[in-house]
Amino acid sequence: DLTSTYFSNGSLMFFLSGSGLGVHTSFARSFSQKSHGKVGAKLSTGNAEFEITSSRILSAHSKGNVTLSFGVSGVRLTIRYDRGGMRYVVPFSLTSGMSVGATVVGGCIPALVNYMFSRVMKPYYERRIARQEFTLAEKLIEARKKAKMQMEIMSKKAELNVKQAKEKYGLVVLRARYGYRLHEECDWRDVQAPSLEKLEKLEASRPRLPSDWDEPEDEEEEEEEAEEEVEEEIQDQQASTLQVYNSHPPNIDVTTQLNFFSKEDSLELHGGKSKAQLLGFYNPCLGKPCVQPELYIRYQLASWVYEITVDDIEPVRLPSHRATLIGNT
C-alpha cells in the first residue's frame, strides 16, 4: 500500500500492483445493531471492480456475510460464516466476464437470504430464546422456594448456635450474601412468576404447518381454556402477594444458613464445588454465564467484627487471616 486514509464509516487506499497505480475505497453503514452493509470499489489500470457486502450478527458467537463482486474480471458471489475462531468461505463464480443478468441474479440472492432469515430464522430464534428465558425463570423460582423451605427448617438450629456462641464469645455470622452485586441487600420475598404473554405472542406468530391444520377445533379450544386458567392462576398468586420482586434478585441472604453450619468458635465450608449445592443455597446467577457467584460474610469473634469475600468454589475457614477487621462492638 502506498497510503491509506480512514474516515467516518469508510476508507480510501492507494496501492501499486503489476498493472500500475490503483485506488480502493469503501463505505460502511449500520442498519441496526445486528445488520450492516458495505459498498466498495477498486479501480486500477485495466481493471474495475465493485463490491456490495451485507453482514448480519446471527448470535453472540456467529456472524454471516454475503459479498457480491462484479467488474471486468467477472461476477462472483462469496458467502462467509464465522463462528468463534472458525471461518467458512464458499465462493461462487457466476460469470467470467461482465454480465448484467448475472449481476442482477447475484444481487437478488443476498436479498432472498435476508428475507428468509427475517421471516423464518429470526422468529425461530426469538421463540427459542423466549422459551429458554421462561424455563430458566421457572427453574430459579422453584430453586428459590426449595432453598427458602430448607432455610426455615435450619433456623431453629441456627438460633441455638448463635445463642451458644454469644455466651462463650465465639463466632457469630452477622450478615452473609451469596450471588453477585453483593453491595445490594436482598431479602427472601417472593419473585414474580414469569409472564406467558411474550411467549404466547411469539408462538401465535409462528407459521401454521399442515400438522396444525389437522388439529380438531375442540382440542384447540381446550388448549386455549387451559392457557387462560394458567394465566388467571398466576395473576391471582401475584395479587395475593403484597411485596414481590419484579425480576430475580442478584443475591440471597444466607446468614441463617452459615450460622447453622458454624460451631462455637469456627466455620468451615469445603471447596472444590459450588456453594449452590449447600442446604439453603441456590445459584441466583443461573443463566448469566459471564457472572460467577461469590460469598460475602461479616462475622463477629469475641468483640471484633470482620468481613471477607470468597469465590464460589473457594473453601471457607473462619476465623481467617484474610478477613478485614472493620471494628469493635
N, C-alpha and C positions, 0 to 999 in steps of 0.2 A: 504494500500500500504506500502511495506517495504521501497522502494526507487524508485525515478523517475529521469531519466536523459533526458534532451531535447537537441537536436542538430538541425542543419540546416535542415528544412523540415522533421523532424522526431522526434521520441521519443522512449525511452526504459524504461520499467517499470517492476519491480519485485513485485509480490503480493503473499499473503498467503491465500489459500482457504481451504475448507474442505477436498479436495483431496491431499493437500500438496502444495509445492512451485511451483510457475508458473512465466512465463515471457510473457510480451506483448510488441510487437514492431510494429511500423508503420512508413510509409514513404509517404509523400505527394508531389505532383508536380502540378504546374500550366501550363496548355497547352495554355491558353490565359487569358485575363483579366476576362473573364466570365466563363471559363471552368476549372475545377480542378479534379484531381484524387488522390486516396489514396489506398495503399495496406497495409495490416496489418496481423499479425499472433499472435495467443495466444496459448502458449504451457504450459501444466501442466501435472501432474501425471494422466494418464488415459484419457487425452483429448487433442486433437489438432484441432485448428480451424483457418481458413484463411478467410480474408475479402478483397473484392475489392469494392471500392466506387467510384462512378462517380457523381459529383455535377456540377450544372450549375446555374448561376445567370440569372433568366428569365426577371426580371425588377428591377427597383430601390427598390422595396419593397418585392420582392418574389424570392424564390430560390427552386430548385428541387434537389432531392438527391436519388440515387438508390444504394443499397448495396447488394452484393451477398456474403453470408456466407456459407462456406462448410467445413465439417470436420467429425469427428467420430460421432457427435450427429445428423448429417443430413445436408440437404441443404435448406437454407432459402433465400428468396428474400424480401427485405424491400424497399418500396417506401415512401419517405418523402417529404412533401411540406410545406414550411414555407412562410407565408405572414404576414408582420407586426409582431405582438406579438403572432400570432396563429401558431400552428404546427399540421399538419395532418400526421399520420403514418399509412400505410397499410402494414402489414406483410403477406407474403405467405410462407407456409411450403411446399416445393416441395417433400421432402422425409424425412423419419425418420432415415435413415442411409446413409452412404456414397454411392453415385451413380455417375458414370461418365456421364451418359446420362443426369441426372437432372442438373449436374453442367454445361454441355455444353448448355443446354436449358436456364438455368438461366443466363449464360453469354451472350447469344445471345439477350435476352430481352433488357438489357440496351443499347446494340449496336443498336438494332432496334429502340428503343425510341429516341436515339440521332440522328439517321439517319432521322427519321420522323421530328424531331424538326428542324434540319438543312435544310431540303428540303422543308418543308411546313410551320412550325410555324415561323421560323426566317425570311424568306422573307415576310410573312404576317405582322409581327411586323414592319419590315423595311418600307414596303409600308404604313402602318398606320402612323408611325412616320413622313414619308416624306409628307404625305397628311396634317397632323397636322401642320408641320412646314410651308408648303406652305400657308395654310389657315391663320395661325397666321401672317405671313409676309404680306399678303394682307390686313388683318384687321388693322395692325399697320400703313401701308401706307395710308389706307383710313382715319383712325382716325387722322393721321398727316395732311392730306390735309384739313379736316374739321376744325381742330384747327388753321391751318395757315390762312384759309379764315376768321375765326372769329377774329383772331388777327389783320388782315388788316382792318376789319371794326372797331375795337376798337382803332386803332392807333390815329385817329384824336382827340378823346375824351381824350386819354391818354396824348397826347402832350399838350392839353389845361390844363389838371390838373397839369402837370409838370410846365408849364409856370406860372400858378397862385400860385402854392406852392413856387416857387423860388422868386416871387415878395414879398411874405409875410414870407420868411424864414421858410417855412413849411417843410413837409415830402416829400422827393423825393426818389423813388426807383432807385438806381444806377445800380444794377445788381441783377438778380434773376434767379435761375436754379431749375428745378423740375425733379426728377428722381433719378439716382444713379451715383456713381463716379462723384460727384459734382465738383471736382477739375478740370475736363476737360471742356473746353469751346466749346460748340456745337452751331452751328447756325441752320437756318431753310432751308438749302439747301435740294434738293430732295434726296430721298433714292432710291437706285437701286431696280428695280422691282424683285421679286423672280423668279428664273430660273425654267423652266419646265423640264430641261434636266434630273435632278436626278429622278424626279417623273416619267417621261416617260420611263426611263431605267428600273425602278423597275416594272412599270406596264407591260412593254414588256416581262419581265422575268416571269410574272405570268403564271402558267399553264392554258392552254386554256380549258375551260369547254364545254360540249356539247351545251350549250346555245350560246357560242361564235361561234361554228362551223356553226350554223344555220343562222348566220347573212349574208345577201346578200353582195356580193363583192362591189356593188356600194355604199352601206352605209358606208362600211369600207373606201373606197376611199374618200367619202365626209368628214368623220371624220378626216382623215389624212390631207386633204387640209385645213380644218378649224384650225387644230392644227398648221400647217405651217404658216397660216395667223396670228394667235395669236403670234407666235414666232417672225415673221417679224415685227409686230407692236411694240412688246416690245423692240426689238433691235433698231428700229427707234426712239422710245422715249428715249432710253438710249443714242443713238448717238447725239440726239438733245440737250441733257443736258450736259453742259460743265463740271460742278462740281457736283458730286453726292456722297453720302455715299455708300460704298460697303456693309455695314451692318448697322442695325439700331443703331443710336446714343444712348448712355446711358442716356442722359438728354436733356431737351429742355430749351431754353431761354424764360422766362416768365416775363421779365422786363416790356414790354408794357402792358401785362395783369394786373399786380399788380398796375401799375400807373393808369390804367383805373379804378380799384376798389378803389383807395385811395382817401382820401379827402385832404384838405389843410394841416392838421396837424396830420392825423392819417390814419391807415389802419387796417381794421378788416375783418377777414375771419372766419366764423363759423366752429366749429369742429364737430366730430362725423361721418363724411363721407369723402370719398376720394376726394382729391382736383382735381382728374382727371375729376370730373363732372363739374368743373367750366368752364366758357366760355374761349375759347382759350387754354385749357389744354387737355391733354390726357396722358395715362399711358405708358411711354416708357419701363416700366419693365414688360409689359404683356408677359406671357409665362415664367417668371422666378419666380416660387413660393417661392423661398428662399430669394428673394430680395424685400424689401419694399421701395417704393419711398419716398424721403424726399424733403423738400423745403428749399433752401438756399436763403437768402435775405441780400443784402448790401444796406443800405439806409442812406440818409443824412437828418439831422434835424438841422436847422439853419446852423452852420458851422461845426458841428460834424458829423463824419461818424461812423456808427455801422454796425455789421453783426450778423446774427442769423440763426440757422438751426433748423427746426421743423419737427416732424413726419408727416406722410401723413394725419392722421385723427385728428391731434392736432390743436386747434384753433390758429389763429394768431391775435395778438393785438399789433400794433406798435403805438408809441414807447413802448418798453418793457424793464423791469429791467433785463431780462435775456440776452439781447443783449450785445455784447462785443464792447467796444469802441476801434476803431483801428486808429483814427487820427483826425486831424483838417484841413479843407480846407483853 
